[in-house]
Amino acid sequence: MSKVTTPYRYDFVGSFLRPQALKDAKAAYQQGKITKEEFDKIVDEQITKVVAKQKELGFHVITDGEFRRTFWHLDFMWGLEGVEHKATGNGVQFNDELAILDDTYLVGRIKAKKHPFVEYFKFLKQFEDENTVAKYTIPAPAQTFQQMIIPANYETTRKFYPTNEELIEDIGKAYRDVIKQFYDAGCRNLQLDDCTWGAIVGDAAKQRYKSLGIDLEEVKAQLLAVNNLALEGKPDDMVITSHICRGNYHSTYFTSGAYDTVADYVFAKENVNALFLEYDDERSGGFLPLEKVSPDKKVVLGLITTKSPKLEDKETVIARIHEAAKYIPLERLCLSPQCGFASCEIGNKLTEDEQWEKLKLVKEIAEEVWN
């Protein structure tokens, strides 16, 4: 088993643009032109290629690019007992467009079962070597919790869970089971992707919750509770990180706001080994909240944007890293893009070549700063 652990000095969040061959194969499968076996073979081939590319660029972390899923978060939830979904054309309004998502809701109480993502991980793990480690990404427990209490799902969820506390308890238990499944499959690096914290920062979120009559501090406490409940009993030799995002769909975003109002919760008290933080533009605010990061955590600065093909100025990024180091020691910092390149299969508005140029820049900057 590889002894490389995440986060690495130069790292990435996990998803990559879907190659045209993969898009064509999915369309052919959906149209009944190829079988599921034929489709799966093409997916395997494309994952093999994207892993080879990550290694070619010199990265020590490998992912499957999230090529087997449609959505970064919902596909995982479908692998839990008690969760159902359907495509309705509904979605979530982002800054510039509607993010089309499958309706995902409860049809029973949440329980773990043999999760398909664990089998997906096993395929990825075969590519580990002495220089690389396989990382798998799943939505944070808080993300699953939030999905089940959004207004569209609230009444349905209450049929099975009279209180949020009961829902939190079952989600935490289910996640602990799935984390153990990953561990038993040889996974030592798991990333929890979490938009819930990013959705409650800023004045707009404060006003939204106030209009709903919801205490925002209580919401923060519940998000922290469900995430930490899921992490109870985590194996000491398993690295679990959290990526905090403000939305990433077709190069647009969901919300804006600095981390100041959530730092006392997630930075200080969430029991993960590292935080991948979005810091690619002014929507993310300043670095001062990094003072609240507990001393047992590393921070991966997402200073390179995946939302645009334009390459950042190297010296500007280096200066920002040193600015962040005023609030948290440089040796506890790493560098990555702010999010994945294709959180949903639609992907962001850049080409595959431009995607790889971004990663080359991340590595080049990190080697200059930390070597």
C-alpha positions as CSV (number, residue, x, y, z in Angstrom):
1,M,0.0,0.0,0.0
2,S,1.3,3.5,-0.9
3,K,2.6,5.5,2.0
4,V,1.8,8.8,0.3
5,T,-0.9,10.7,2.1
6,T,-3.1,13.6,1.2
7,P,-3.1,16.5,1.1
8,Y,0.1,16.9,-0.9
9,R,1.8,20.2,-1.5
10,Y,0.3,20.3,-4.9
11,D,-3.1,18.7,-5.0
12,F,-6.5,18.9,-6.6
13,V,-10.1,18.4,-5.6
14,G,-11.0,15.4,-7.7
15,S,-13.3,15.8,-10.7
16,F,-12.1,16.2,-14.3
17,L,-13.7,17.2,-17.6
18,R,-15.4,14.2,-19.2
19,P,-13.6,13.2,-22.4
20,Q,-15.7,13.3,-25.6
21,A,-15.4,9.5,-25.9
22,L,-17.1,9.2,-22.5
23,K,-19.9,11.6,-23.4
24,D,-20.5,9.8,-26.6
25,A,-20.6,6.4,-24.9
26,K,-23.1,7.6,-22.3
27,A,-25.4,9.1,-24.9
28,A,-25.2,5.8,-26.9
29,Y,-26.0,3.8,-23.7
30,Q,-28.9,6.0,-22.9
31,Q,-30.3,5.6,-26.4
32,G,-29.9,1.8,-26.2
33,K,-27.2,1.6,-28.8
34,I,-24.7,-0.1,-26.6
35,T,-25.1,-2.4,-23.6
36,K,-24.3,-1.6,-20.0
37,E,-21.2,-3.9,-20.3
38,E,-20.0,-2.0,-23.3
39,F,-20.5,1.3,-21.6
40,D,-18.7,0.2,-18.5
41,K,-15.7,-1.0,-20.5
42,I,-15.4,2.5,-22.1
43,V,-15.7,4.1,-18.7
44,D,-12.9,1.9,-17.4
45,E,-10.7,2.8,-20.4
46,Q,-11.3,6.5,-19.9
47,I,-10.5,6.3,-16.2
48,T,-7.3,4.4,-16.9
49,K,-6.3,7.2,-19.3
50,V,-7.1,10.1,-16.9
51,V,-5.2,8.4,-14.1
52,A,-2.2,8.0,-16.5
53,K,-2.4,11.7,-17.2
54,Q,-2.4,12.6,-13.5
55,K,0.8,10.5,-13.1
56,E,2.4,12.0,-16.2
57,L,2.0,15.5,-14.7
58,G,3.8,14.3,-11.6
59,F,0.9,14.4,-9.1
60,H,1.1,12.1,-6.1
61,V,-2.7,11.8,-5.7
62,I,-4.9,10.1,-8.2
63,T,-8.7,10.1,-8.6
64,D,-11.1,8.5,-11.2
65,G,-12.1,12.0,-12.2
66,E,-15.6,11.2,-10.9
67,F,-16.2,9.7,-14.4
68,R,-18.8,7.2,-13.1
69,R,-21.2,9.7,-11.7
70,T,-23.5,12.4,-13.1
71,F,-23.5,14.7,-10.0
72,W,-20.7,15.1,-7.5
73,H,-23.1,14.6,-4.5
74,L,-26.4,13.0,-5.5
75,D,-25.1,9.8,-7.0
76,F,-23.5,8.9,-3.6
77,M,-26.8,9.5,-1.8
78,W,-28.6,7.1,-4.2
79,G,-26.3,4.3,-2.9
80,L,-27.9,4.6,0.6
81,E,-31.0,2.7,1.6
82,G,-34.0,4.9,2.0
83,V,-33.0,7.3,-0.8
84,E,-34.8,7.6,-4.2
85,H,-34.4,9.9,-7.1
86,K,-35.9,10.9,-10.4
87,A,-35.0,13.3,-13.2
88,T,-37.6,16.1,-13.4
89,G,-35.8,19.0,-15.0
90,N,-35.8,20.8,-11.7
91,G,-32.7,22.3,-10.2
92,V,-31.0,24.9,-8.1
93,Q,-30.6,28.5,-9.3
94,F,-26.9,29.4,-9.5
95,N,-25.6,32.9,-10.3
96,D,-25.9,32.6,-14.1
97,E,-28.0,29.6,-14.8
98,L,-30.2,26.8,-13.4
99,A,-28.2,23.8,-12.3
100,I,-30.3,20.8,-13.5
101,L,-30.3,18.1,-10.8
102,D,-32.2,14.9,-10.1
103,D,-34.8,15.3,-7.4
104,T,-33.4,13.2,-4.5
105,Y,-35.5,12.4,-1.5
106,L,-36.4,9.9,1.2
107,V,-38.6,6.8,0.8
108,G,-37.6,5.4,4.1
109,R,-35.1,5.8,6.9
110,I,-31.5,6.1,5.9
111,K,-29.3,3.1,6.3
112,A,-26.0,2.0,4.8
113,K,-25.8,-1.0,2.4
114,K,-23.0,-2.2,0.2
115,H,-22.2,1.0,-1.5
116,P,-21.3,1.0,-5.3
117,F,-18.7,3.8,-4.8
118,V,-16.6,1.3,-2.8
119,E,-16.4,-0.9,-5.9
120,Y,-15.5,2.1,-8.0
121,F,-12.7,2.8,-5.5
122,K,-11.4,-0.7,-5.9
123,F,-10.9,-0.1,-9.6
124,L,-9.0,3.1,-8.9
125,K,-6.8,1.5,-6.2
126,Q,-5.1,-0.9,-8.7
127,F,-3.3,2.2,-10.1
128,E,-1.6,3.1,-6.8
129,D,2.2,2.7,-6.7
130,E,5.0,3.8,-4.4
131,N,4.6,7.4,-5.7
132,T,0.8,7.8,-5.7
133,V,-2.2,7.3,-3.6
134,A,-5.8,6.8,-4.6
135,K,-8.2,9.5,-3.2
136,Y,-11.9,9.0,-3.3
137,T,-14.5,11.9,-3.0
138,I,-17.9,11.7,-1.5
139,P,-20.4,14.4,-0.4
140,A,-20.1,15.3,3.3
141,P,-22.7,14.0,5.7
142,A,-23.9,17.6,6.1
143,Q,-24.6,17.7,2.4
144,T,-26.8,14.6,2.7
145,F,-28.5,16.1,5.7
146,Q,-29.2,19.4,3.9
147,Q,-30.5,17.6,0.9
148,M,-33.2,15.9,2.9
149,I,-34.4,19.1,4.7
150,I,-34.6,21.5,1.7
151,P,-38.1,23.0,1.3
152,A,-39.0,20.5,-1.5
153,N,-38.1,17.6,0.7
154,Y,-39.1,18.8,4.1
155,E,-42.6,17.3,4.5
156,T,-41.5,14.0,3.0
157,T,-38.5,13.7,5.3
158,R,-40.7,14.5,8.3
159,K,-42.7,11.3,7.6
160,F,-39.7,9.3,8.5
161,Y,-37.8,11.7,10.8
162,P,-39.9,13.9,13.2
163,T,-36.8,15.8,14.2
164,N,-33.5,16.8,12.7
165,E,-31.7,15.1,15.5
166,E,-33.0,11.7,14.5
167,L,-32.0,12.3,10.9
168,I,-28.5,13.4,11.9
169,E,-28.2,10.2,14.0
170,D,-29.0,7.9,11.1
171,I,-26.9,9.8,8.6
172,G,-23.9,9.7,11.0
173,K,-24.4,5.9,11.5
174,A,-24.7,5.3,7.7
175,Y,-21.6,7.2,6.9
176,R,-19.6,5.4,9.6
177,D,-20.6,2.2,7.9
178,V,-19.6,3.4,4.5
179,I,-16.3,4.8,5.7
180,K,-15.5,1.4,7.1
181,Q,-16.4,-0.2,3.8
182,F,-13.9,2.2,2.1
183,Y,-11.3,1.4,4.7
184,D,-11.7,-2.3,4.4
185,A,-11.3,-1.9,0.6
186,G,-7.9,-0.3,1.2
187,C,-8.9,3.4,1.0
188,R,-6.7,5.5,3.2
189,N,-7.6,8.9,1.7
190,L,-11.2,10.0,1.6
191,Q,-12.4,13.5,0.8
192,L,-15.8,14.9,2.0
193,D,-17.1,17.6,-0.4
194,D,-19.2,20.1,1.4
195,C,-21.2,23.0,0.0
196,T,-23.2,23.4,3.2
197,W,-20.8,25.8,4.9
198,G,-20.4,27.8,1.7
199,A,-24.1,28.1,1.4
200,I,-24.6,29.8,4.8
201,V,-21.8,32.5,4.6
202,G,-22.5,36.1,3.6
203,D,-25.4,38.5,4.1
204,A,-27.6,36.9,1.5
205,A,-27.6,33.6,3.3
206,K,-28.2,35.4,6.7
207,Q,-31.3,37.1,5.3
208,R,-32.6,34.0,3.6
209,Y,-32.5,32.0,6.8
210,K,-34.0,34.9,8.8
211,S,-36.9,35.1,6.4
212,L,-37.5,31.4,7.0
213,G,-37.5,31.9,10.7
214,I,-34.4,29.6,11.1
215,D,-31.7,30.3,13.6
216,L,-28.5,30.3,11.6
217,E,-26.3,29.4,14.6
218,E,-28.5,26.3,15.2
219,V,-27.9,25.3,11.5
220,K,-24.1,25.6,11.9
221,A,-24.3,23.5,15.1
222,Q,-26.2,20.8,13.2
223,L,-23.9,20.8,10.2
224,L,-20.9,20.3,12.6
225,A,-22.7,17.7,14.6
226,V,-23.6,15.4,11.6
227,N,-20.1,15.7,10.1
228,N,-18.4,14.9,13.4
229,L,-20.8,12.1,14.2
230,A,-19.9,10.4,10.9
231,L,-16.2,10.7,11.8
232,E,-16.4,9.1,15.2
233,G,-14.1,6.0,15.4
234,K,-12.3,7.0,12.2
235,P,-9.1,4.8,11.9
236,D,-6.0,6.6,12.8
237,D,-4.3,5.7,9.6
238,M,-7.1,7.0,7.4
239,V,-6.8,10.6,6.2
240,I,-10.2,12.3,5.8
241,T,-10.3,15.8,4.4
242,S,-13.1,18.3,3.7
243,H,-13.5,20.5,0.6
244,I,-15.6,23.5,1.3
245,C,-17.2,25.1,-1.8
246,R,-19.6,27.9,-2.7
247,G,-21.0,26.0,-5.7
248,N,-19.4,25.0,-9.0
249,Y,-21.6,24.3,-12.0
250,H,-20.8,25.1,-15.6
251,S,-18.3,27.8,-14.5
252,T,-20.9,29.6,-12.3
253,Y,-21.4,29.7,-8.5
254,F,-24.2,29.4,-5.9
255,T,-23.2,31.9,-3.2
256,S,-20.7,34.4,-2.0
257,G,-19.2,35.4,1.3
258,A,-16.1,35.1,3.5
259,Y,-15.5,32.2,5.9
260,D,-15.6,34.5,9.0
261,T,-19.1,33.4,10.1
262,V,-18.4,29.7,10.0
263,A,-14.7,29.5,11.0
264,D,-15.5,29.0,14.7
265,Y,-17.4,25.8,13.7
266,V,-15.8,24.1,10.7
267,F,-12.3,25.5,10.9
268,A,-11.9,25.1,14.7
269,K,-14.0,22.1,15.5
270,E,-14.6,19.8,12.5
271,N,-12.6,16.6,13.1
272,V,-11.0,16.3,9.6
273,N,-7.3,16.1,8.8
274,A,-7.3,19.0,6.3
275,L,-9.5,21.6,4.7
276,F,-9.6,22.3,1.0
277,L,-10.7,25.9,0.8
278,E,-12.0,28.0,-2.1
279,Y,-10.0,31.2,-2.4
280,D,-9.9,31.9,-6.1
281,D,-11.6,35.3,-6.1
282,E,-13.0,38.1,-4.0
283,R,-16.2,36.1,-3.3
284,S,-14.2,34.1,-0.7
285,G,-13.0,37.0,1.4
286,G,-9.7,37.2,3.2
287,F,-7.3,34.9,5.0
288,L,-8.0,36.2,8.5
289,P,-10.4,33.3,9.4
290,L,-7.5,30.9,8.9
291,E,-6.4,31.9,12.5
292,K,-9.3,29.7,13.7
293,V,-8.1,26.5,12.0
294,S,-7.2,24.0,14.8
295,P,-3.5,23.1,15.0
296,D,-4.1,19.5,14.0
297,K,-5.3,20.5,10.5
298,K,-3.6,21.4,7.2
299,V,-5.2,23.8,4.8
300,V,-5.1,23.5,1.0
301,L,-5.5,26.9,-0.6
302,G,-7.7,26.8,-3.7
303,L,-6.0,29.8,-5.4
304,I,-6.3,28.5,-8.9
305,T,-9.7,28.7,-10.5
306,T,-11.4,25.9,-12.4
307,K,-14.1,28.3,-13.7
308,S,-12.0,30.0,-16.3
309,P,-9.2,28.9,-18.7
310,K,-7.2,32.0,-18.0
311,L,-3.9,31.0,-16.2
312,E,-3.2,32.9,-13.0
313,D,-0.1,35.0,-12.6
314,K,2.5,32.9,-10.8
315,E,3.9,35.7,-8.7
316,T,0.5,36.8,-7.6
317,V,-0.4,33.3,-6.4
318,I,2.9,33.0,-4.5
319,A,2.3,36.4,-2.8
320,R,-1.2,35.2,-1.7
321,I,0.3,32.0,-0.3
322,H,2.7,34.1,1.8
323,E,-0.2,36.3,2.8
324,A,-2.1,33.3,4.1
325,A,1.0,32.2,6.0
326,K,0.6,35.2,8.2
327,Y,-2.4,33.4,9.8
328,I,-1.3,29.8,9.6
329,P,2.2,28.4,9.3
330,L,3.5,27.9,5.8
331,E,4.4,24.2,6.6
332,R,0.7,23.5,7.2
333,L,-0.3,25.0,3.8
334,C,-0.7,23.3,0.4
335,L,-2.0,24.5,-3.0
336,S,-4.8,23.3,-5.4
337,P,-7.5,24.5,-7.7
338,Q,-10.5,25.9,-5.8
339,C,-12.8,23.1,-6.9
340,G,-13.1,20.3,-9.4
341,F,-13.2,20.9,-13.2
342,A,-16.5,19.0,-13.6
343,S,-18.5,18.8,-10.3
344,C,-21.3,17.7,-12.5
345,E,-20.8,15.9,-15.8
346,I,-21.6,19.1,-17.7
347,G,-18.2,20.4,-16.7
348,N,-16.8,23.9,-16.6
349,K,-16.1,26.2,-19.5
350,L,-12.6,25.3,-20.5
351,T,-10.9,22.5,-22.5
352,E,-9.1,19.4,-21.3
353,D,-5.8,20.9,-22.4
354,E,-6.5,24.1,-20.4
355,Q,-7.5,21.9,-17.4
356,W,-4.1,20.2,-17.5
357,E,-2.3,23.6,-17.9
358,K,-4.0,24.6,-14.6
359,L,-2.6,21.6,-12.8
360,K,0.9,22.2,-14.3
361,L,0.7,25.7,-12.8
362,V,-0.3,24.4,-9.4
363,K,2.7,22.0,-9.3
364,E,5.1,24.6,-10.6
365,I,4.1,27.1,-8.0
366,A,4.1,24.6,-5.1
367,E,7.6,23.3,-6.0
368,E,8.8,26.9,-6.0
369,V,7.2,27.8,-2.6
370,W,8.0,24.7,-0.6
371,N,11.1,23.2,-2.1
